Structures are given as C-alpha cells and as structure tokens.
Amino acid sequence: MEAQAVAKDWWLYRGAGPGEERRTRLEAGTPPPWRDFTGEPDPSYRPPGRTGEAWERTRRRGEGYVPDEPETDVVNTALHLRRPLLITGKPGVGKSTLAYSIAADLALGPVLHWPITSRTVLRDGLYLYDAIGRLQEAGLEQVRVPGARPAEPPAAVPSIARYLRLGPLGTALLPQRRPRVLLIDEIDKSDIDLPGDLLTVFEDGGFPIPELARLAKEQPTVAIGTEDDPDAGVAVTQGRVQCSYFPVVVLTSNGERDFPPAFLRRCVRLHLEAPGPEKLARIVRGRLGVDITGAGAAEYQDLVRSFLERAEDGDLATDQLLNAIQLRLAGAWPAPADRDRFLATVMQHLTGPTA
C-alpha cells in the first residue's frame, strides 16, 4: 500500500499544522520582487468566507482529493512563486478538483469558476457591462420627461455601476490580503488568442475597465458588483482593478492543443497521470470512507481491477469507479449475472472506439 506523503516544512498546501496556521504563513509570505503588486484593498469589502452554500460546495468537493507528493510539491511551488498553475491530463483524473482542494485545505473561501468555450474572450472573465440595458434606461428617461435633453456623461456616472459587474477573473484580481482561488477550466478549448490575451493580466496583476476610466475625472471611485455578489459594491478607483496578492490561478487542459511558449513560461506546470490501484484505494477511502484493501473487501478490489482493465481500451474517469462502489454499497446490481451489464453502464468509455 502506498504511504501518505510526509509533510515538508516548506509546504503550505497539505503542510504540517492546522489550515489556519498555514493560511497565515501564506498571507505573510514575501513574494518574488517581480510578483509584488500594489493594489489597495477596499476596507468596506468583505469577500465570501467559510460560510454559506458556495463554501460548502468547495469544501465538500475539495476535502476528498488525494494528492501525491510530486503533485503537492508542484502546487506549493506555484503558491510560493505566485504563478498560475497549469494542470494537464486526461479527462476525469482530478484536474479541476485540485483547485477545490487548495481552497478547502487553506480555507481560502469559495472557488471562483470560469469555464472556457471556443467563444470565450478575455473580457468575459474580467467584467460584464450591460450597455444595452443602460441605453434602454436612458431612453425610458426621455419618455418620462418629454423634450428633455439626454443627460451629460457626468450626470450619468452614478448609474453606470448598476450595469457593471466583475467576472470571475476580475473578482479574483480585487486587491485583498488573502488570495482567492480561481479555476479557469479547459483553457485548451479557448479561441487561439485567449492564452496570449491572459499574459498581460497575469504579468500586471490587474486590468483597466475603459467604461470607468473614461469617467475617472468626474467620479474617481465607483462601487460595482462581483462574481460572488452583484450587489457587493466594491470600490474601483480610476477605472482600474489591481491586485495586492496575486490569486491562486488554476488552469486545466485536456491536452487538445498546444500553448505558446510565452504563456507556458509564465505558468508552473503539472501533469496528472491516471491513478493506479494504490491511489484509487486512497481515493475511495477519502471519498466514500470505505477501506477496500482488507480481506473482506474482495468485491470492491474486483471493481478496481475491472476499472483498470477497462481503462486500457479507452479513458475512464475516477468518479466512474466511485459511482460503481457507491451503487454496490447501496445494494444495487446484486446479481452476478448482471456484472457485465453493470460495468458497461457505470464505466462507459470517454474516449476510444466504444465511447
């Protein structure tokens, strides 16, 4: 049986001691000079903490993750360097779950999730501006006051906040003493330009909001909503969001495309292999609380062997094995004659000729 990794002194994630102590070390750590940012937090803004439904989702998903020692080394390297972590691997090996594990282990609050598609552009992650809604309101105002001249830009400044909201990346970049965890999921599905567009944001640790920058002389500070809360009212000054602590950015890729060298150079990279029998046993114990290594667990050991054998003909996700064991724990599919049909139902290939 594979032994658990012994915590190393320099580890923050999965290190020795309570999570609160390790989070304090994370917050107090000295960044590399080239990753030291100057944003000033809004003292009235309170990011979501360890309460509420969003945190419970993060905690439940992250607590059962079982990292190997090499994985933990790489994650902590990214934390100390304050660089994005690019995780590659086949579907179902736990790439996205690792982001939740980092947030849960260090009590960093709910994960901010930015799923990527081929139509995603950088601004989708930074902020949303409902220009049409604002124009419609201006038109309605003219109807309510016949013959009135359109409001000059200074008069319209207070209302623009109602139509602006930070996206997941923009919210993660808000100046805070404690970093948020941002999951940029399936970056390899993006348009070819998105990784390059992210470079400037990753290097600067901030971004401008042109709609606010144009109004900065009349109203230097505007309070807008966040990805967590449209009514948060966090202050943005001079039309720019600038972090003080670079967020914990986790990017996942299924390996469907290559990335530019300049993008790769700015990331710490981790490749996750499909788990073997020892790690699968640890995952089952962590997720389901079932020890499948004992003499009385022959049925579950057989399911692990079947899972590994079927994975040779096409990709399978670890949660498919968990589903199979959960069904057997519930007494489902008890007849030995149904075994092949049971496996075909819960362990369908994700890739390959039978997918």
C-alpha positions in Angstrom: 0.0 0.0 0.0 1.4 3.4 -1.0 2.2 5.5 2.1 0.9 9.0 2.6 3.5 11.7 1.8 5.1 13.2 4.9 4.5 17.0 5.1 7.6 19.1 4.3 8.5 22.2 6.2 8.1 24.5 3.2 4.7 23.2 2.2 1.7 25.5 2.6 -0.8 23.3 0.8 -1.0 19.9 2.7 1.7 21.1 5.0 2.0 20.3 8.7 -0.2 22.1 11.2 -3.8 23.4 11.2 -5.0 25.1 8.0 -5.4 28.4 9.8 -1.7 28.5 10.6 -0.7 27.6 7.1 -3.0 30.2 5.6 -1.4 32.8 7.9 2.0 31.7 6.6 0.7 32.0 3.0 -0.6 35.6 3.7 2.6 36.7 5.4 4.9 35.2 2.8 7.2 37.5 0.9 6.5 37.5 -2.9 9.2 37.4 -5.5 10.1 41.1 -6.4 8.5 40.6 -9.8 5.2 39.4 -8.3 4.8 42.1 -5.7 1.7 44.1 -6.6 0.4 47.4 -5.2 -3.4 47.4 -5.1 -5.1 48.8 -2.0 -8.0 46.8 -0.6 -11.4 48.4 -0.2 -11.8 48.3 3.7 -15.6 48.0 3.3 -15.4 45.0 1.0 -15.8 41.5 2.6 -15.1 38.6 0.3 -17.1 35.4 1.0 -15.5 33.3 3.7 -16.1 29.9 5.2 -19.8 30.1 5.4 -22.7 29.7 3.0 -23.6 27.3 0.3 -20.8 28.2 -2.1 -18.2 27.4 0.6 -19.8 24.1 1.4 -19.7 23.1 -2.3 -16.0 24.0 -2.3 -15.3 22.2 0.9 -17.1 19.0 0.0 -15.5 18.7 -3.4 -12.0 19.6 -2.2 -11.7 17.6 1.1 -11.7 14.2 -0.5 -8.9 14.9 -3.0 -5.8 12.7 -2.6 -2.6 14.4 -3.9 0.7 12.5 -4.4 3.9 14.0 -3.1 5.0 15.2 -6.6 1.7 17.0 -7.1 1.9 18.7 -3.7 5.5 19.8 -4.5 4.3 21.5 -7.7 1.2 23.1 -6.1 3.4 24.6 -3.4 5.9 25.8 -5.9 3.1 27.8 -7.6 1.9 29.2 -4.3 5.4 30.4 -3.3 6.1 31.9 -6.8 2.6 33.3 -7.1 2.3 32.0 -10.6 -0.6 30.4 -12.4 -0.7 26.6 -12.1 -1.4 24.8 -15.5 -2.7 21.3 -14.9 -2.8 18.9 -17.9 -4.1 15.3 -18.0 -6.9 13.2 -19.4 -10.5 13.9 -18.5 -11.5 12.6 -15.1 -8.1 12.5 -13.4 -9.0 15.3 -10.9 -7.6 18.4 -12.5 -10.5 20.7 -11.6 -10.9 19.0 -8.1 -7.3 20.0 -7.2 -8.4 23.7 -7.3 -11.1 23.0 -4.8 -8.7 21.0 -2.7 -6.3 24.0 -2.5 -9.2 26.3 -1.4 -10.5 23.8 1.2 -7.1 22.9 2.6 -6.1 26.6 3.1 -9.6 27.9 3.9 -9.4 30.5 1.1 -13.2 30.7 0.5 -15.3 29.5 -2.4 -13.6 28.8 -5.7 -14.3 31.2 -8.5 -15.0 29.2 -11.6 -14.5 30.4 -15.2 -15.5 27.6 -17.7 -13.9 28.2 -21.1 -15.5 27.6 -24.5 -14.4 28.3 -28.1 -16.4 31.6 -27.9 -14.9 32.9 -24.6 -12.9 36.1 -24.8 -10.8 37.8 -22.1 -13.4 40.4 -21.2 -15.9 37.6 -20.2 -13.6 36.8 -17.3 -12.8 40.4 -16.4 -16.1 42.1 -16.3 -19.6 42.4 -17.7 -21.1 45.6 -18.9 -24.8 45.8 -19.9 -24.6 48.7 -22.3 -27.9 47.8 -23.9 -29.7 47.9 -20.5 -28.1 51.3 -19.8 -29.2 52.7 -23.2 -32.7 51.4 -22.6 -32.9 53.1 -19.2 -31.7 56.4 -20.8 -34.4 56.0 -23.5 -37.1 55.4 -20.9 -35.9 58.5 -19.0 -36.6 60.6 -22.1 -40.1 59.1 -22.4 -40.8 60.0 -18.8 -39.6 63.6 -19.3 -40.7 64.7 -22.9 -38.5 67.1 -24.6 -35.6 66.7 -22.1 -32.1 66.7 -23.4 -30.1 63.5 -22.9 -28.1 63.5 -19.7 -24.5 64.6 -20.0 -21.9 62.0 -19.1 -21.2 63.4 -15.6 -24.9 63.2 -14.7 -24.9 59.5 -15.8 -21.9 58.5 -13.8 -23.7 57.2 -10.7 -25.9 54.9 -12.7 -23.2 53.1 -14.6 -22.4 50.9 -11.6 -25.8 49.2 -11.9 -24.7 47.8 -15.3 -21.2 46.7 -14.4 -20.1 43.5 -12.6 -16.7 41.9 -12.2 -16.4 38.4 -13.8 -14.5 35.5 -12.1 -11.1 36.7 -13.1 -11.8 40.3 -12.3 -13.2 39.3 -8.9 -10.1 37.2 -8.2 -7.9 40.2 -9.0 -9.5 42.5 -6.5 -6.9 43.8 -4.0 -7.1 41.5 -1.0 -4.6 40.4 1.7 -5.8 36.8 1.2 -5.8 35.3 -2.3 -8.9 33.8 -3.9 -8.7 30.5 -5.8 -9.7 30.9 -9.5 -10.3 27.8 -11.7 -10.0 28.6 -15.4 -11.5 25.3 -16.7 -10.5 23.7 -20.0 -8.3 26.5 -21.3 -7.4 24.3 -24.3 -11.0 24.8 -25.6 -10.5 28.5 -26.0 -10.0 30.6 -29.1 -6.4 30.7 -30.2 -6.0 34.3 -28.9 -7.1 33.8 -25.3 -3.9 32.4 -23.7 -1.9 35.3 -25.2 -4.5 37.8 -24.0 -4.2 36.4 -20.5 -0.4 37.1 -20.4 -0.7 40.8 -19.8 -3.2 40.3 -17.0 -1.1 37.6 -15.4 2.0 39.8 -15.6 0.4 43.1 -14.4 -1.9 41.6 -11.8 -4.7 43.9 -12.9 -6.6 45.4 -15.8 -8.5 48.6 -16.8 -12.2 49.0 -17.2 -12.5 51.5 -20.0 -16.1 52.4 -19.2 -15.0 53.6 -15.8 -11.6 55.0 -16.9 -13.4 57.5 -19.2 -15.3 58.8 -16.3 -12.5 58.9 -13.8 -12.1 62.7 -13.7 -15.8 63.2 -12.8 -16.0 60.2 -10.4 -12.7 58.7 -9.5 -14.2 55.8 -7.5 -17.3 53.7 -8.5 -18.6 50.8 -6.5 -19.6 47.7 -8.6 -20.7 44.1 -8.1 -18.6 41.0 -8.2 -18.9 37.4 -9.5 -20.0 36.4 -6.0 -22.5 39.2 -5.4 -23.9 41.6 -7.9 -24.7 44.0 -5.1 -21.3 43.8 -3.4 -20.4 47.4 -4.2 -16.6 47.0 -4.1 -14.8 50.3 -4.9 -12.8 50.5 -8.2 -10.6 53.6 -8.4 -9.5 55.4 -11.6 -11.2 52.7 -13.6 -8.6 50.0 -12.8 -8.6 46.8 -10.8 -5.2 46.0 -9.3 -4.4 43.1 -7.0 -2.3 43.3 -3.9 -1.9 39.5 -3.7 -1.9 37.5 -6.9 -4.7 35.0 -6.8 -4.2 31.2 -6.8 -5.0 30.6 -10.5 -5.5 27.0 -11.6 -5.9 26.4 -15.4 -6.9 23.0 -16.6 -6.2 21.4 -20.0 -7.2 18.1 -21.5 -4.3 18.4 -23.9 -6.4 19.2 -27.0 -4.0 21.9 -28.1 -0.5 23.4 -27.5 0.1 26.7 -25.9 2.6 29.5 -26.9 6.0 29.3 -25.2 5.4 32.8 -23.7 2.3 31.5 -22.0 3.9 28.3 -20.7 6.9 30.3 -19.3 4.6 32.2 -17.0 2.9 29.1 -15.6 4.0 26.4 -13.2 3.0 23.1 -15.0 1.7 19.9 -13.5 0.7 16.8 -15.5 -1.7 14.4 -13.7 -1.5 10.7 -14.7 -4.4 8.3 -14.3 -4.3 6.9 -10.7 -3.0 3.4 -10.1 -4.5 0.8 -7.8 -2.9 2.2 -4.6 -4.0 5.7 -5.2 -7.5 4.6 -6.2 -7.8 2.8 -2.9 -6.9 6.0 -1.1 -9.4 8.0 -3.2 -12.2 5.5 -2.3 -11.3 5.7 1.4 -11.2 9.6 1.2 -14.4 10.0 -0.8 -16.6 7.1 0.5 -15.0 6.2 3.8 -14.5 2.6 2.6 -11.3 0.7 3.1 -11.1 -1.6 0.1 -7.7 -3.1 1.0 -8.9 -5.6 3.6 -9.8 -9.2 3.3 -13.5 -8.5 3.4 -13.4 -6.1 0.5 -12.8 -8.6 -2.3 -15.8 -7.3 -4.3 -14.5 -3.7 -4.3 -11.0 -4.9 -5.2 -12.5 -6.6 -8.2 -14.2 -3.4 -9.2 -10.9 -1.6 -9.1 -9.3 -4.3 -11.3 -12.2 -4.1 -13.7 -11.9 -0.3 -13.8 -8.2 -0.5 -14.6 -8.7 -3.2 -17.3 -11.4 -1.3 -19.0 -9.3 1.9 -18.9 -6.8 0.2 -21.2 -9.3 0.3 -24.0 -10.4 4.0 -23.5 -10.3 6.8 -21.0 -12.4 6.4 -17.8 -12.9 9.0 -15.0 -12.2 8.2 -11.4 -15.7 9.2 -10.4 -17.0 6.3 -12.5 -15.3 3.9 -10.1 -16.7 5.8 -7.2 -20.2 5.5 -8.7 -19.8 1.8 -9.1 -18.7 1.3 -5.5 -21.5 3.6 -4.3 -24.0 1.5 -6.1 -22.7 -1.7 -4.6 -22.8 -0.1 -1.1 -26.4 0.7 -1.7 -27.1 -2.9 -2.7 -27.8 -2.1 -6.4 -27.0 -4.6 -9.2 -26.6 -7.6 -6.8 -27.0 -10.4 -9.3 -23.6 -11.9 -10.5 -25.2 -12.5 -13.9 -25.6 -8.7 -14.3 -22.0 -7.9 -13.7 -21.0 -7.2 -17.3 -24.1 -5.0 -17.9 -23.4 -3.2 -14.6 -19.8 -2.4 -15.6 -20.9 -1.3 -19.1 -23.5 1.0 -17.5 -21.3 2.8 -15.0 -17.9 2.5 -16.7 -18.6 3.7 -20.2 -15.5 4.9 -22.0 -15.0 8.6 -22.5 -12.7 8.1 -25.5 -11.9 5.2 -27.8 -13.9 3.1 -30.2 -16.6 2.2 -27.7 -17.1 5.8 -26.3 
